[in-house]
């Protein structure tokens, strides 16, 4: 069961507290901060519970051996499994009539690039866009994104099959995870919270994106802020 605030009892609340105090804090601040601390610990427990549920997923469907266009020529999806049995594929919103990359996708990749060498110790990470490879590489070069493996899905149905493109050609931000077991490539996970009914923005990859987690610890929060391509 995923931990929630409602499930915390008085003993749990007591255990979550500590004796550390900060200069000038008031009793009211400490009471409210202790309540927040309890909620933060419950949230962390919930995140870990969800991660366990995710790891326990059965394998998804068998994956077609899609052929992409890469910087050095055609790349089949099987070619991505060179050092690891897991590949993370981010679908970047740059396709159709888009002449500039998506600012939100760009902000996300800006955060990934600093962690890429660490991620690659455990899994491969590639970025797929719908535009032709020459346009994709020119865009990536302009943004100094040389570290990423860029692929174009202009000549296959990957974008439609894995829901990063709608029937009318609109681009969607999707993250997929694929795994290879006994030589067979299977789908494992998609950030499909994007499609779930919600009264707020789906925030389907917030856990992967330091920007929002950092802003959420400020008194102003994330507010209505939207990343820009340039500042």
N, C-alpha and C positions, 0 to 999 in steps of 0.2 A: 504493500500500500504506500502511496506517495504521501510524504509528510505534509501536513498543513498546519496553519496557526490554530485551527479549531481543535486539532488533536493534541495540542501541547497541554500538559497539566502543570500544576504549581511546582512539582518537583523538577520538571524539565526547565521551567523558567528560572528556578533558583540555580540550577547547574550552569545555565548559560551566562550567568553574571560573573563579574570579576571585581577585583579591588583597585584596578587602575583608574586614576582620575586625572583630569586635565586642568590646566590653570584657568581659574575664574569660572568654572562651570557651576551652574546653580542646581539645587535639588530637583527642580522641575526638569531641567535638561537631562539629568541622570535617569530620572524615572522614564522619560520618553525614550531616551537612548537605550535603556535596558529593554524596553518593549520592542524597539526596532531591532536590537541585537537578537532577541528571541526569534523575531520574524526572519531575520537574515539567516540564522542557523537553520530554521525550518526550510527556507528556500533552497539553501545549499543541499540539505538532505533530499529535498524533492528533485533537484537537478541530478543528483547522484542516482536516485531511484529511477528516474527517466532514462539515464544513461544505461543502467542495467537492463531495463526493458528493451532499449534499442539494440544492445549487444545480443540479446536473446531472440531477436527476430529470426524467423526462418528465412531461408534464401528466397529471393524474389524470382521473377521470370528469367528464362535464358535470354541472353542478349545477342542480337544479330552482330555479325562481325562488320560493323559499319566501316566504310572507308572515308576518311577525312582527308582534307588537303592540309599539309603542314609546310613549314618553312623549307624543308628539303624534299618535298614531294609527297606522294600519297602515304597515309598512315592509317593502318587498320586498328580498330580498338584493341585487338589482341596484342599489338605492338607496344601498348602502353604498360603492359605487365612485364617489365624487364627486371626490376629490382624488388618489387613488392607484389603481394597478392591482392592489394587494395588500391583502387584509383578513385580519387575525388575529382569530379568534373563540374566546374562552374560554368553555367551558361550565361554568357555576357550579352547584354542587350545592345547589339550593334548589328543590325540587319535590315533588309528591305530598303526603305527610303531614308534610313538614319545616316546622316552625314557626320555626326559626332557621337561619341560614346555616351552611354547613360551616366549621368553624374553620380547616382547612387551606387551603381555597379562599380564605377571607378573608385569611389571612396572605399568600398569594400575591398577591392583588389589592392589599393594603397596600403590597407592594414595587413593584408595577407603577405605582401611582399617582404615585410620585415620578419615574418615568422617562417618563410618558405623553407629555409635550410633546416629548420627544426622539424617541420611537417614532413619533409622528404626523408627523414630518418625512419618514418613509420608507414608512409603511404605516398603514392605519386599524386601530383596535383596538376591538372591541365585546365586550360580555359578554352571554351568553344564559342564561336560566334557564327552568325548566319551569313554574314557578308563574305564575298570572295576573299581568298587568303591574301592577295596583294593589298587589298584595302585594310584587312585586319592587321597585317604586319606593319603597314605604314602608320596606322593609328597607334599601335603599341610602341613603335619607335618614337613617335612624337611625344608620348607620355613616359618614355624612358623605362619601359616595362620589358627589358630584355631577359629578365630572369625566368619569366613564365614560358611554358610550352603552349604555343598558340595553335589552335586548329580551326579550320573552317568547315562548317556543316552545310555549305551552299549546295553540295551535290548529293546529299543523302536526306533521309527522313528522320534523322536523330532528333532534331528540334521539335518536330511535331509529335513523334512517338513518346518523348519524355517531357512533353508539355512546357517547353520553353518558347513555343510559338503557337499562336492561336490559329483557327481556321482562316481568319482574314489576314494573317501575316504579321500580327502584332507580336513583339518580342516580350518575353517574360523572364524574370530573374529566377533561375532554378539552380539548385545544387543537388547533384546525384552522387551516390557512392556505388561503385561496382566492385565485385570481388571475384576472384578466380579460385574455384575449388575442383580438384581432380581434373584440371585442364579445361573446365567449362566455365565460361564467364556468366555470372548471374548478377541481376540487379539486387541491391541491398536496401538502399534508403533514398528517399527524395524529400526535399523540404516542402512537403505538401501541406503544411500548415497554411501556406499561401492560399490554398483553395478552400480552407475550412471557413464556415460562416463565423463572422466576428463583427463586433461593433467598433473595433479599432483597426488600425493598420495591421496586417497579418504578422509583420515582424518575424518572418519565417526563418531568418538566419541570424537573429540577434545574438544567440550564444556564440556565433562564430566571429562576431564583429565588435572589436574593442571600443569603437567610437561611441556607441550608444551606452555601453556599460560604464564608460568613463563619464559621460555627461549625466547619467542617472545618479551619480553620487554627489552632484552639485546641487545647491539650493534652487537653482533655476530649472534643473532637469534638462531634458532634450528639447522641450518646448515644441515649436513649429519649425525648428531648424532643418534645413535641407542642404546637403553638401553641394558644392559647386565644382565645376571642372577646374577653375582657376580662381585664385584670390588676389 
